[in-house]
Amino acid sequence: MGKKNTFNVGDIVKLKSGGPEMTIRSVNKHYETKEFSGTYECQWFAGKKLDQGHFPEESLMPVVKESE
């Protein structure tokens, strides 16, 4: 059995090294086994431009919003 993903689609994360808050767009899975590949596709806004990229789970941390 493969590794289980920590984050799910819609979760807000950021890089451990800093940068903008990003939303998990997809949990990447191996084509044949359908097991978690260890990476996520994330999207974020850079000004008004929507950007996206693939990131390994080890480079991401959750963004915790304070209760209103």
mmCIF file as Biopython writes it, N, C-alpha, C and O atoms, coordinates in Angstrom:
data_model
#
loop_
_atom_site.group_PDB
_atom_site.id
_atom_site.type_symbol
_atom_site.label_atom_id
_atom_site.label_alt_id
_atom_site.label_comp_id
_atom_site.label_asym_id
_atom_site.label_entity_id
_atom_site.label_seq_id
_atom_site.pdbx_PDB_ins_code
_atom_site.Cartn_x
_atom_site.Cartn_y
_atom_site.Cartn_z
_atom_site.occupancy
_atom_site.B_iso_or_equiv
_atom_site.auth_seq_id
_atom_site.auth_asym_id
_atom_site.pdbx_PDB_model_num
ATOM 1   N N  . MET A ? 1  ? 0.839   -1.182 0.000   1.0 0.0 1  A 1 
ATOM 2   C CA . MET A ? 1  ? 0.000   0.000  0.000   1.0 0.0 1  A 1 
ATOM 3   C C  . MET A ? 1  ? 0.880   1.240  0.000   1.0 0.0 1  A 1 
ATOM 4   O O  . MET A ? 1  ? 1.896   1.283  0.693   1.0 0.0 1  A 1 
ATOM 5   N N  . GLY A ? 2  ? 0.495   2.249  -0.775  1.0 0.0 2  A 1 
ATOM 6   C CA . GLY A ? 2  ? 1.306   3.449  -0.923  1.0 0.0 2  A 1 
ATOM 7   C C  . GLY A ? 2  ? 1.066   4.474  0.173   1.0 0.0 2  A 1 
ATOM 8   O O  . GLY A ? 2  ? 0.275   4.267  1.093   1.0 0.0 2  A 1 
ATOM 9   N N  . LYS A ? 3  ? 1.766   5.568  0.044   1.0 0.0 3  A 1 
ATOM 10  C CA . LYS A ? 3  ? 1.662   6.670  0.994   1.0 0.0 3  A 1 
ATOM 11  C C  . LYS A ? 3  ? 0.303   7.358  0.866   1.0 0.0 3  A 1 
ATOM 12  O O  . LYS A ? 3  ? -0.218  7.501  -0.240  1.0 0.0 3  A 1 
ATOM 13  N N  . LYS A ? 4  ? -0.265  7.778  1.977   1.0 0.0 4  A 1 
ATOM 14  C CA . LYS A ? 4  ? -1.548  8.479  1.977   1.0 0.0 4  A 1 
ATOM 15  C C  . LYS A ? 4  ? -1.292  9.982  1.920   1.0 0.0 4  A 1 
ATOM 16  O O  . LYS A ? 4  ? -0.386  10.496 2.576   1.0 0.0 4  A 1 
ATOM 17  N N  . ASN A ? 5  ? -2.110  10.680 1.122   1.0 0.0 5  A 1 
ATOM 18  C CA . ASN A ? 5  ? -1.945  12.120 1.003   1.0 0.0 5  A 1 
ATOM 19  C C  . ASN A ? 5  ? -2.391  12.830 2.273   1.0 0.0 5  A 1 
ATOM 20  O O  . ASN A ? 5  ? -3.359  12.430 2.920   1.0 0.0 5  A 1 
ATOM 21  N N  . THR A ? 6  ? -1.665  13.897 2.618   1.0 0.0 6  A 1 
ATOM 22  C CA . THR A ? 6  ? -1.963  14.711 3.792   1.0 0.0 6  A 1 
ATOM 23  C C  . THR A ? 6  ? -3.004  15.767 3.471   1.0 0.0 6  A 1 
ATOM 24  O O  . THR A ? 6  ? -3.861  16.064 4.304   1.0 0.0 6  A 1 
ATOM 25  N N  . PHE A ? 7  ? -2.942  16.339 2.270   1.0 0.0 7  A 1 
ATOM 26  C CA . PHE A ? 7  ? -3.826  17.428 1.864   1.0 0.0 7  A 1 
ATOM 27  C C  . PHE A ? 7  ? -4.864  16.922 0.871   1.0 0.0 7  A 1 
ATOM 28  O O  . PHE A ? 7  ? -4.671  15.900 0.211   1.0 0.0 7  A 1 
ATOM 29  N N  . ASN A ? 8  ? -5.973  17.661 0.779   1.0 0.0 8  A 1 
ATOM 30  C CA . ASN A ? 8  ? -7.058  17.326 -0.139  1.0 0.0 8  A 1 
ATOM 31  C C  . ASN A ? 8  ? -7.384  18.527 -1.015  1.0 0.0 8  A 1 
ATOM 32  O O  . ASN A ? 8  ? -6.981  19.647 -0.704  1.0 0.0 8  A 1 
ATOM 33  N N  . VAL A ? 9  ? -8.102  18.306 -2.097  1.0 0.0 9  A 1 
ATOM 34  C CA . VAL A ? 9  ? -8.520  19.374 -2.997  1.0 0.0 9  A 1 
ATOM 35  C C  . VAL A ? 9  ? -9.247  20.445 -2.186  1.0 0.0 9  A 1 
ATOM 36  O O  . VAL A ? 9  ? -10.135 20.137 -1.391  1.0 0.0 9  A 1 
ATOM 37  N N  . GLY A ? 10 ? -8.866  21.698 -2.392  1.0 0.0 10 A 1 
ATOM 38  C CA . GLY A ? 10 ? -9.481  22.823 -1.695  1.0 0.0 10 A 1 
ATOM 39  C C  . GLY A ? 10 ? -8.724  23.280 -0.462  1.0 0.0 10 A 1 
ATOM 40  O O  . GLY A ? 10 ? -8.979  24.374 0.041   1.0 0.0 10 A 1 
ATOM 41  N N  . ASP A ? 11 ? -7.799  22.471 0.037   1.0 0.0 11 A 1 
ATOM 42  C CA . ASP A ? 11 ? -7.008  22.881 1.198   1.0 0.0 11 A 1 
ATOM 43  C C  . ASP A ? 11 ? -6.102  24.050 0.825   1.0 0.0 11 A 1 
ATOM 44  O O  . ASP A ? 11 ? -5.623  24.140 -0.306  1.0 0.0 11 A 1 
ATOM 45  N N  . ILE A ? 12 ? -5.870  24.946 1.788   1.0 0.0 12 A 1 
ATOM 46  C CA . ILE A ? 12 ? -4.980  26.092 1.597   1.0 0.0 12 A 1 
ATOM 47  C C  . ILE A ? 12 ? -3.623  25.745 2.191   1.0 0.0 12 A 1 
ATOM 48  O O  . ILE A ? 12 ? -3.523  25.351 3.353   1.0 0.0 12 A 1 
ATOM 49  N N  . VAL A ? 13 ? -2.582  25.897 1.379   1.0 0.0 13 A 1 
ATOM 50  C CA . VAL A ? 13 ? -1.219  25.570 1.799   1.0 0.0 13 A 1 
ATOM 51  C C  . VAL A ? 13 ? -0.274  26.680 1.366   1.0 0.0 13 A 1 
ATOM 52  O O  . VAL A ? 13 ? -0.654  27.587 0.626   1.0 0.0 13 A 1 
ATOM 53  N N  . LYS A ? 14 ? 0.953   26.591 1.837   1.0 0.0 14 A 1 
ATOM 54  C CA . LYS A ? 14 ? 2.012   27.469 1.336   1.0 0.0 14 A 1 
ATOM 55  C C  . LYS A ? 14 ? 3.316   26.694 1.392   1.0 0.0 14 A 1 
ATOM 56  O O  . LYS A ? 14 ? 3.428   25.680 2.082   1.0 0.0 14 A 1 
ATOM 57  N N  . LEU A ? 15 ? 4.292   27.186 0.658   1.0 0.0 15 A 1 
ATOM 58  C CA . LEU A ? 15 ? 5.604   26.558 0.670   1.0 0.0 15 A 1 
ATOM 59  C C  . LEU A ? 15 ? 6.272   26.803 2.015   1.0 0.0 15 A 1 
ATOM 60  O O  . LEU A ? 15 ? 6.133   27.884 2.587   1.0 0.0 15 A 1 
ATOM 61  N N  . LYS A ? 16 ? 6.982   25.831 2.515   1.0 0.0 16 A 1 
ATOM 62  C CA . LYS A ? 16 ? 7.713   25.988 3.766   1.0 0.0 16 A 1 
ATOM 63  C C  . LYS A ? 16 ? 8.741   27.105 3.653   1.0 0.0 16 A 1 
ATOM 64  O O  . LYS A ? 16 ? 9.105   27.728 4.650   1.0 0.0 16 A 1 
ATOM 65  N N  . SER A ? 17 ? 9.206   27.355 2.435   1.0 0.0 17 A 1 
ATOM 66  C CA . SER A ? 17 ? 10.200  28.400 2.204   1.0 0.0 17 A 1 
ATOM 67  C C  . SER A ? 17 ? 9.578   29.781 2.041   1.0 0.0 17 A 1 
ATOM 68  O O  . SER A ? 17 ? 10.299  30.767 1.893   1.0 0.0 17 A 1 
ATOM 69  N N  . GLY A ? 18 ? 8.243   29.866 2.067   1.0 0.0 18 A 1 
ATOM 70  C CA . GLY A ? 18 ? 7.559   31.148 1.938   1.0 0.0 18 A 1 
ATOM 71  C C  . GLY A ? 18 ? 6.780   31.239 0.635   1.0 0.0 18 A 1 
ATOM 72  O O  . GLY A ? 18 ? 6.657   30.262 -0.104  1.0 0.0 18 A 1 
ATOM 73  N N  . GLY A ? 19 ? 6.261   32.419 0.368   1.0 0.0 19 A 1 
ATOM 74  C CA . GLY A ? 19 ? 5.495   32.626 -0.852  1.0 0.0 19 A 1 
ATOM 75  C C  . GLY A ? 19 ? 4.016   32.781 -0.570  1.0 0.0 19 A 1 
ATOM 76  O O  . GLY A ? 19 ? 3.602   32.830 0.588   1.0 0.0 19 A 1 
ATOM 77  N N  . PRO A ? 20 ? 3.197   32.861 -1.647  1.0 0.0 20 A 1 
ATOM 78  C CA . PRO A ? 20 ? 1.768   33.110 -1.480  1.0 0.0 20 A 1 
ATOM 79  C C  . PRO A ? 20 ? 1.009   31.876 -0.978  1.0 0.0 20 A 1 
ATOM 80  O O  . PRO A ? 20 ? 1.493   30.748 -1.072  1.0 0.0 20 A 1 
ATOM 81  N N  . GLU A ? 21 ? -0.174  32.119 -0.450  1.0 0.0 21 A 1 
ATOM 82  C CA . GLU A ? 21 ? -1.059  31.018 -0.110  1.0 0.0 21 A 1 
ATOM 83  C C  . GLU A ? 21 ? -1.547  30.395 -1.412  1.0 0.0 21 A 1 
ATOM 84  O O  . GLU A ? 21 ? -1.823  31.095 -2.386  1.0 0.0 21 A 1 
ATOM 85  N N  . MET A ? 22 ? -1.651  29.065 -1.413  1.0 0.0 22 A 1 
ATOM 86  C CA . MET A ? 22 ? -2.057  28.342 -2.607  1.0 0.0 22 A 1 
ATOM 87  C C  . MET A ? 22 ? -3.195  27.384 -2.250  1.0 0.0 22 A 1 
ATOM 88  O O  . MET A ? 22 ? -3.328  26.960 -1.102  1.0 0.0 22 A 1 
ATOM 89  N N  . THR A ? 23 ? -4.000  27.056 -3.237  1.0 0.0 23 A 1 
ATOM 90  C CA . THR A ? 23 ? -5.085  26.099 -3.058  1.0 0.0 23 A 1 
ATOM 91  C C  . THR A ? 23 ? -4.707  24.802 -3.767  1.0 0.0 23 A 1 
ATOM 92  O O  . THR A ? 23 ? -4.222  24.824 -4.898  1.0 0.0 23 A 1 
ATOM 93  N N  . ILE A ? 24 ? -4.933  23.671 -3.094  1.0 0.0 24 A 1 
ATOM 94  C CA . ILE A ? 24 ? -4.701  22.372 -3.731  1.0 0.0 24 A 1 
ATOM 95  C C  . ILE A ? 24 ? -5.746  22.194 -4.826  1.0 0.0 24 A 1 
ATOM 96  O O  . ILE A ? 24 ? -6.946  22.174 -4.551  1.0 0.0 24 A 1 
ATOM 97  N N  . ARG A ? 25 ? -5.291  22.067 -6.055  1.0 0.0 25 A 1 
ATOM 98  C CA . ARG A ? 25 ? -6.193  21.882 -7.195  1.0 0.0 25 A 1 
ATOM 99  C C  . ARG A ? 25 ? -6.418  20.405 -7.478  1.0 0.0 25 A 1 
ATOM 100 O O  . ARG A ? 25 ? -7.525  19.997 -7.830  1.0 0.0 25 A 1 
ATOM 101 N N  . SER A ? 26 ? -5.362  19.596 -7.323  1.0 0.0 26 A 1 
ATOM 102 C CA . SER A ? 26 ? -5.512  18.152 -7.507  1.0 0.0 26 A 1 
ATOM 103 C C  . SER A ? 26 ? -4.437  17.415 -6.727  1.0 0.0 26 A 1 
ATOM 104 O O  . SER A ? 26 ? -3.331  17.912 -6.512  1.0 0.0 26 A 1 
ATOM 105 N N  . VAL A ? 27 ? -4.806  16.207 -6.312  1.0 0.0 27 A 1 
ATOM 106 C CA . VAL A ? 27 ? -3.892  15.290 -5.644  1.0 0.0 27 A 1 
ATOM 107 C C  . VAL A ? 27 ? -3.384  14.365 -6.740  1.0 0.0 27 A 1 
ATOM 108 O O  . VAL A ? 27 ? -4.163  13.601 -7.310  1.0 0.0 27 A 1 
ATOM 109 N N  . ASN A ? 28 ? -2.100  14.420 -7.042  1.0 0.0 28 A 1 
ATOM 110 C CA . ASN A ? 28 ? -1.562  13.643 -8.152  1.0 0.0 28 A 1 
ATOM 111 C C  . ASN A ? 28 ? -1.434  12.166 -7.788  1.0 0.0 28 A 1 
ATOM 112 O O  . ASN A ? 28 ? -0.945  11.816 -6.714  1.0 0.0 28 A 1 
ATOM 113 N N  . LYS A ? 29 ? -1.884  11.306 -8.703  1.0 0.0 29 A 1 
ATOM 114 C CA . LYS A ? 29 ? -1.843  9.859  -8.494  1.0 0.0 29 A 1 
ATOM 115 C C  . LYS A ? 29 ? -1.155  9.192  -9.670  1.0 0.0 29 A 1 
ATOM 116 O O  . LYS A ? 29 ? -1.180  9.695  -10.793 1.0 0.0 29 A 1 
ATOM 117 N N  . HIS A ? 30 ? -0.533  8.037  -9.391  1.0 0.0 30 A 1 
ATOM 118 C CA . HIS A ? 30 ? 0.097   7.267  -10.452 1.0 0.0 30 A 1 
ATOM 119 C C  . HIS A ? 30 ? -0.973  6.795  -11.431 1.0 0.0 30 A 1 
ATOM 120 O O  . HIS A ? 30 ? -2.055  6.372  -11.023 1.0 0.0 30 A 1 
ATOM 121 N N  . TYR A ? 31 ? -0.670  6.867  -12.703 1.0 0.0 31 A 1 
ATOM 122 C CA . TYR A ? 31 ? -1.629  6.529  -13.748 1.0 0.0 31 A 1 
ATOM 123 C C  . TYR A ? 31 ? -2.157  5.101  -13.614 1.0 0.0 31 A 1 
ATOM 124 O O  . TYR A ? 31 ? -3.364  4.879  -13.700 1.0 0.0 31 A 1 
ATOM 125 N N  . GLU A ? 32 ? -1.280  4.149  -13.408 1.0 0.0 32 A 1 
ATOM 126 C CA . GLU A ? 32 ? -1.695  2.743  -13.375 1.0 0.0 32 A 1 
ATOM 127 C C  . GLU A ? 32 ? -2.201  2.287  -12.010 1.0 0.0 32 A 1 
ATOM 128 O O  . GLU A ? 32 ? -3.230  1.617  -11.925 1.0 0.0 32 A 1 
ATOM 129 N N  . THR A ? 33 ? -1.489  2.644  -10.941 1.0 0.0 33 A 1 
ATOM 130 C CA . THR A ? 33 ? -1.840  2.132  -9.609  1.0 0.0 33 A 1 
ATOM 131 C C  . THR A ? 33 ? -2.886  2.982  -8.900  1.0 0.0 33 A 1 
ATOM 132 O O  . THR A ? 33 ? -3.526  2.521  -7.955  1.0 0.0 33 A 1 
ATOM 133 N N  . LYS A ? 34 ? -3.064  4.224  -9.352  1.0 0.0 34 A 1 
ATOM 134 C CA . LYS A ? 34 ? -3.987  5.180  -8.722  1.0 0.0 34 A 1 
ATOM 135 C C  . LYS A ? 34 ? -3.603  5.527  -7.284  1.0 0.0 34 A 1 
ATOM 136 O O  . LYS A ? 34 ? -4.421  6.058  -6.533  1.0 0.0 34 A 1 
ATOM 137 N N  . GLU A ? 35 ? -2.365  5.230  -6.901  1.0 0.0 35 A 1 
ATOM 138 C CA . GLU A ? 35 ? -1.877  5.579  -5.576  1.0 0.0 35 A 1 
ATOM 139 C C  . GLU A ? 35 ? -1.278  6.978  -5.597  1.0 0.0 35 A 1 
ATOM 140 O O  . GLU A ? 35 ? -0.798  7.439  -6.633  1.0 0.0 35 A 1 
ATOM 141 N N  . PHE A ? 36 ? -1.308  7.650  -4.457  1.0 0.0 36 A 1 
ATOM 142 C CA . PHE A ? 36 ? -0.767  8.996  -4.313  1.0 0.0 36 A 1 
ATOM 143 C C  . PHE A ? 36 ? 0.693   9.026  -4.758  1.0 0.0 36 A 1 
ATOM 144 O O  . PHE A ? 36 ? 1.503   8.210  -4.319  1.0 0.0 36 A 1 
ATOM 145 N N  . SER A ? 37 ? 1.018   9.977  -5.633  1.0 0.0 37 A 1 
ATOM 146 C CA . SER A ? 37 ? 2.372   10.060 -6.188  1.0 0.0 37 A 1 
ATOM 147 C C  . SER A ? 37 ? 3.338   10.851 -5.310  1.0 0.0 37 A 1 
ATOM 148 O O  . SER A ? 37 ? 4.549   10.813 -5.525  1.0 0.0 37 A 1 
ATOM 149 N N  . GLY A ? 38 ? 2.801   11.572 -4.317  1.0 0.0 38 A 1 
ATOM 150 C CA . GLY A ? 38 ? 3.662   12.381 -3.457  1.0 0.0 38 A 1 
ATOM 151 C C  . GLY A ? 38 ? 3.672   13.852 -3.830  1.0 0.0 38 A 1 
ATOM 152 O O  . GLY A ? 38 ? 4.358   14.652 -3.193  1.0 0.0 38 A 1 
ATOM 153 N N  . THR A ? 39 ? 2.901   14.222 -4.879  1.0 0.0 39 A 1 
ATOM 154 C CA . THR A ? 39 ? 2.869   15.619 -5.308  1.0 0.0 39 A 1 
ATOM 155 C C  . THR A ? 39 ? 1.435   16.114 -5.464  1.0 0.0 39 A 1 
ATOM 156 O O  . THR A ? 39 ? 0.483   15.340 -5.564  1.0 0.0 39 A 1 
ATOM 157 N N  . TYR A ? 40 ? 1.331   17.440 -5.479  1.0 0.0 40 A 1 
ATOM 158 C CA . TYR A ? 40 ? 0.039   18.105 -5.629  1.0 0.0 40 A 1 
ATOM 159 C C  . TYR A ? 40 ? 0.148   19.160 -6.715  1.0 0.0 40 A 1 
ATOM 160 O O  . TYR A ? 40 ? 1.220   19.722 -6.942  1.0 0.0 40 A 1 
ATOM 161 N N  . GLU A ? 41 ? -0.967  19.425 -7.385  1.0 0.0 41 A 1 
ATOM 162 C CA . GLU A ? 41 ? -1.048  20.572 -8.278  1.0 0.0 41 A 1 
ATOM 163 C C  . GLU A ? 41 ? -1.733  21.673 -7.482  1.0 0.0 41 A 1 
ATOM 164 O O  . GLU A ? 41 ? -2.832  21.483 -6.960  1.0 0.0 41 A 1 
ATOM 165 N N  . CYS A ? 42 ? -1.074  22.827 -7.392  1.0 0.0 42 A 1 
ATOM 166 C CA . CYS A ? 42 ? -1.599  23.952 -6.624  1.0 0.0 42 A 1 
ATOM 167 C C  . CYS A ? 42 ? -1.819  25.139 -7.550  1.0 0.0 42 A 1 
ATOM 168 O O  . CYS A ? 42 ? -1.174  25.257 -8.592  1.0 0.0 42 A 1 
ATOM 169 N N  . GLN A ? 43 ? -2.738  26.018 -7.158  1.0 0.0 43 A 1 
ATOM 170 C CA . GLN A ? 43 ? -2.947  27.261 -7.901  1.0 0.0 43 A 1 
ATOM 171 C C  . GLN A ? 43 ? -3.016  28.426 -6.933  1.0 0.0 43 A 1 
ATOM 172 O O  . GLN A ? 43 ? -3.396  28.268 -5.772  1.0 0.0 43 A 1 
ATOM 173 N N  . TRP A ? 44 ? -2.640  29.610 -7.429  1.0 0.0 44 A 1 
ATOM 174 C CA . TRP A ? 44 ? -2.609  30.816 -6.606  1.0 0.0 44 A 1 
ATOM 175 C C  . TRP A ? 44 ? -2.663  32.018 -7.526  1.0 0.0 44 A 1 
ATOM 176 O O  . TRP A ? 44 ? -2.466  31.904 -8.735  1.0 0.0 44 A 1 
ATOM 177 N N  . PHE A ? 45 ? -2.933  33.167 -6.936  1.0 0.0 45 A 1 
ATOM 178 C CA . PHE A ? 45 ? -2.947  34.410 -7.709  1.0 0.0 45 A 1 
ATOM 179 C C  . PHE A ? 45 ? -1.638  35.154 -7.489  1.0 0.0 45 A 1 
ATOM 180 O O  . PHE A ? 45 ? -1.200  35.353 -6.356  1.0 0.0 45 A 1 
ATOM 181 N N  . ALA A ? 46 ? -1.025  35.559 -8.594  1.0 0.0 46 A 1 
ATOM 182 C CA . ALA A ? 46 ? 0.145   36.432 -8.579  1.0 0.0 46 A 1 
ATOM 183 C C  . ALA A ? 46 ? -0.355  37.776 -9.099  1.0 0.0 46 A 1 
ATOM 184 O O  . ALA A ? 46 ? -0.340  38.028 -10.304 1.0 0.0 46 A 1 
ATOM 185 N N  . GLY A ? 47 ? -0.797  38.634 -8.187  1.0 0.0 47 A 1 
ATOM 186 C CA . GLY A ? 47 ? -1.499  39.847 -8.589  1.0 0.0 47 A 1 
ATOM 187 C C  . GLY A ? 47 ? -2.880  39.433 -9.084  1.0 0.0 47 A 1 
ATOM 188 O O  . GLY A ? 47 ? -3.663  38.850 -8.335  1.0 0.0 47 A 1 
ATOM 189 N N  . LYS A ? 48 ? -3.179  39.738 -10.357 1.0 0.0 48 A 1 
ATOM 190 C CA . LYS A ? 48 ? -4.465  39.332 -10.940 1.0 0.0 48 A 1 
ATOM 191 C C  . LYS A ? 48 ? -4.332  38.078 -11.794 1.0 0.0 48 A 1 
ATOM 192 O O  . LYS A ? 48 ? -5.324  37.555 -12.304 1.0 0.0 48 A 1 
ATOM 193 N N  . LYS A ? 49 ? -3.101  37.600 -11.945 1.0 0.0 49 A 1 
ATOM 194 C CA . LYS A ? 49 ? -2.842  36.432 -12.802 1.0 0.0 49 A 1 
ATOM 195 C C  . LYS A ? 49 ? -2.950  35.143 -11.996 1.0 0.0 49 A 1 
ATOM 196 O O  . LYS A ? 49 ? -2.327  35.002 -10.944 1.0 0.0 49 A 1 
ATOM 197 N N  . LEU A ? 50 ? -3.759  34.193 -12.508 1.0 0.0 50 A 1 
ATOM 198 C CA . LEU A ? 50 ? -3.863  32.877 -11.881 1.0 0.0 50 A 1 
ATOM 199 C C  . LEU A ? 50 ? -2.678  32.039 -12.335 1.0 0.0 50 A 1 
ATOM 200 O O  . LEU A ? 50 ? -2.437  31.894 -13.533 1.0 0.0 50 A 1 
ATOM 201 N N  . ASP A ? 51 ? -1.946  31.492 -11.388 1.0 0.0 51 A 1 
ATOM 202 C CA . ASP A ? 51 ? -0.760  30.689 -11.693 1.0 0.0 51 A 1 
ATOM 203 C C  . ASP A ? 51 ? -0.935  29.320 -11.078 1.0 0.0 51 A 1 
ATOM 204 O O  . ASP A ? 51 ? -1.785  29.132 -10.208 1.0 0.0 51 A 1 
ATOM 205 N N  . GLN A ? 52 ? -0.130  28.348 -11.526 1.0 0.0 52 A 1 
ATOM 206 C CA . GLN A ? 52 ? -0.220  26.996 -10.971 1.0 0.0 52 A 1 
ATOM 207 C C  . GLN A ? 52 ? 1.109   26.284 -11.095 1.0 0.0 52 A 1 
ATOM 208 O O  . GLN A ? 52 ? 1.970   26.670 -11.886 1.0 0.0 52 A 1 
ATOM 209 N N  . GLY A ? 53 ? 1.262   25.234 -10.301 1.0 0.0 53 A 1 
ATOM 210 C CA . GLY A ? 53 ? 2.484   24.444 -10.342 1.0 0.0 53 A 1 
ATOM 211 C C  . GLY A ? 53 ? 2.315   23.160 -9.561  1.0 0.0 53 A 1 
ATOM 212 O O  . GLY A ? 53 ? 1.339   22.989 -8.830  1.0 0.0 53 A 1 
ATOM 213 N N  . HIS A ? 54 ? 3.273   22.253 -9.719  1.0 0.0 54 A 1 
ATOM 214 C CA . HIS A ? 54 ? 3.281   20.965 -9.017  1.0 0.0 54 A 1 
ATOM 215 C C  . HIS A ? 54 ? 4.337   21.024 -7.908  1.0 0.0 54 A 1 
ATOM 216 O O  . HIS A ? 54 ? 5.453   21.500 -8.119  1.0 0.0 54 A 1 
ATOM 217 N N  . PHE A ? 55 ? 3.961   20.532 -6.729  1.0 0.0 55 A 1 
ATOM 218 C CA . PHE A ? 55 ? 4.856   20.609 -5.578  1.0 0.0 55 A 1 
ATOM 219 C C  . PHE A ? 55 ? 4.849   19.298 -4.805  1.0 0.0 55 A 1 
ATOM 220 O O  . PHE A ? 55 ? 3.796   18.681 -4.647  1.0 0.0 55 A 1 
ATOM 221 N N  . PRO A ? 56 ? 6.016   18.862 -4.319  1.0 0.0 56 A 1 
ATOM 222 C CA . PRO A ? 56 ? 6.062   17.662 -3.470  1.0 0.0 56 A 1 
ATOM 223 C C  . PRO A ? 56 ? 5.458   17.976 -2.099  1.0 0.0 56 A 1 
ATOM 224 O O  . PRO A ? 56 ? 5.563   19.094 -1.595  1.0 0.0 56 A 1 
ATOM 225 N N  . GLU A ? 57 ? 4.832   16.968 -1.520  1.0 0.0 57 A 1 
ATOM 226 C CA . GLU A ? 57 ? 4.186   17.148 -0.224  1.0 0.0 57 A 1 
ATOM 227 C C  . GLU A ? 57 ? 5.148   17.683 0.829   1.0 0.0 57 A 1 
ATOM 228 O O  . GLU A ? 57 ? 4.755   18.502 1.660   1.0 0.0 57 A 1 
ATOM 229 N N  . GLU A ? 58 ? 6.393   17.238 0.810   1.0 0.0 58 A 1 
ATOM 230 C CA . GLU A ? 58 ? 7.382   17.638 1.811   1.0 0.0 58 A 1 
ATOM 231 C C  . GLU A ? 58 ? 7.683   19.138 1.785   1.0 0.0 58 A 1 
ATOM 232 O O  . GLU A ? 58 ? 8.197   19.677 2.765   1.0 0.0 58 A 1 
ATOM 233 N N  . SER A ? 59 ? 7.368   19.820 0.674   1.0 0.0 59 A 1 
ATOM 234 C CA . SER A ? 59 ? 7.670   21.246 0.575   1.0 0.0 59 A 1 
ATOM 235 C C  . SER A ? 59 ? 6.508   22.127 1.024   1.0 0.0 59 A 1 
ATOM 236 O O  . SER A ? 59 ? 6.643   23.350 1.059   1.0 0.0 59 A 1 
ATOM 237 N N  . LEU A ? 60 ? 5.360   21.521 1.369   1.0 0.0 60 A 1 
ATOM 238 C CA . LEU A ? 60 ? 4.151   22.279 1.699   1.0 0.0 60 A 1 
ATOM 239 C C  . LEU A ? 60 ? 3.805   22.189 3.180   1.0 0.0 60 A 1 
ATOM 240 O O  . LEU A ? 60 ? 4.118   21.211 3.859   1.0 0.0 60 A 1 
ATOM 241 N N  . MET A ? 61 ? 3.143   23.253 3.659   1.0 0.0 61 A 1 
ATOM 242 C CA . MET A ? 61 ? 2.613   23.248 5.017   1.0 0.0 61 A 1 
ATOM 243 C C  . MET A ? 61 ? 1.208   23.856 4.978   1.0 0.0 61 A 1 
ATOM 244 O O  . MET A ? 61 ? 0.929   24.705 4.132   1.0 0.0 61 A 1 
ATOM 245 N N  . PRO A ? 62 ? 0.328   23.434 5.877   1.0 0.0 62 A 1 
ATOM 246 C CA . PRO A ? 62 ? -1.040  23.972 5.867   1.0 0.0 62 A 1 
ATOM 247 C C  . PRO A ? 62 ? -1.055  25.428 6.342   1.0 0.0 62 A 1 
ATOM 248 O O  . PRO A ? 62 ? -0.230  25.843 7.155   1.0 0.0 62 A 1 
ATOM 249 N N  . VAL A ? 63 ? -2.011  26.185 5.814   1.0 0.0 63 A 1 
ATOM 250 C CA . VAL A ? 63 ? -2.246  27.546 6.290   1.0 0.0 63 A 1 
ATOM 251 C C  . VAL A ? 63 ? -3.400  27.454 7.273   1.0 0.0 63 A 1 
ATOM 252 O O  . VAL A ? 63 ? -4.495  27.008 6.931   1.0 0.0 63 A 1 
ATOM 253 N N  . VAL A ? 64 ? -3.138  27.881 8.495   1.0 0.0 64 A 1 
ATOM 254 C CA . VAL A ? 64 ? -4.169  27.831 9.535   1.0 0.0 64 A 1 
ATOM 255 C C  . VAL A ? 64 ? -4.756  29.222 9.698   1.0 0.0 64 A 1 
ATOM 256 O O  . VAL A ? 64 ? -4.056  30.160 10.079  1.0 0.0 64 A 1 
ATOM 257 N N  . LYS A ? 65 ? -6.035  29.349 9.410   1.0 0.0 65 A 1 
ATOM 258 C CA . LYS A ? 65 ? -6.732  30.632 9.562   1.0 0.0 65 A 1 
ATOM 259 C C  . LYS A ? 65 ? -7.235  30.748 10.992  1.0 0.0 65 A 1 
ATOM 260 O O  . LYS A ? 65 ? -7.763  29.790 11.559  1.0 0.0 65 A 1 
ATOM 261 N N  . GLU A ? 66 ? -7.066  31.932 11.568  1.0 0.0 66 A 1 
ATOM 262 C CA . GLU A ? 66 ? -7.583  32.166 12.913  1.0 0.0 66 A 1 
ATOM 263 C C  . GLU A ? 66 ? -9.097  32.300 12.843  1.0 0.0 66 A 1 
ATOM 264 O O  . GLU A ? 66 ? -9.629  32.834 11.869  1.0 0.0 66 A 1 
ATOM 265 N N  . SER A ? 67 ? -9.788  31.824 13.859  1.0 0.0 67 A 1 
ATOM 266 C CA . SER A ? 67 ? -11.247 31.917 13.906  1.0 0.0 67 A 1 
ATOM 267 C C  . SER A ? 67 ? -11.656 33.380 13.967  1.0 0.0 67 A 1 
ATOM 268 O O  . SER A ? 67 ? -11.015 34.201 14.622  1.0 0.0 67 A 1 
ATOM 269 N N  . GLU A ? 68 ? -12.735 33.679 13.270  1.0 0.0 68 A 1 
ATOM 270 C CA . GLU A ? 68 ? -13.217 35.065 13.252  1.0 0.0 68 A 1 
ATOM 271 C C  . GLU A ? 68 ? -14.070 35.359 14.454  1.0 0.0 68 A 1 
ATOM 272 O O  . GLU A ? 68 ? -14.562 36.478 14.604  1.0 0.0 68 A 1 
#
